């Protein structure tokens, strides 16, 4: 009878242990599912990170190409400005030369006018002299 009471106690302990073990197994299974889920999420995040890194690399390449293009354009602009400045100086020189020639033409016109007046005076004197003769 003591043995049976002891056996019942042991059976109860065993039954309780099996129940607790079963609960822990279920808990472990749930944790395993959660770990698997988190692992899938991590893989997805790794894929996203990889895609973002590739996008960043592509953007860096485009940026580098754009910067090279900008440097080329800056060089073309600088060359154009230099050539424009040279042409402006050339135009200024030509303008000064034109102004000088214009003054010379005016002076020649004044001389021509004076010469014509002198010729008219000579013709008048000549005509007067011939009338006297």
HUSUL-V375640 format. One record per helix or strand. SS is the DSSP state (a for helix, b for strand). FROM is the first residue (numbers start at 0). LEN is the number of residues. If there is no record, write none. Layout:
SS,FROM,LEN / SS,FROM,LEN
This chain:
a,1,131
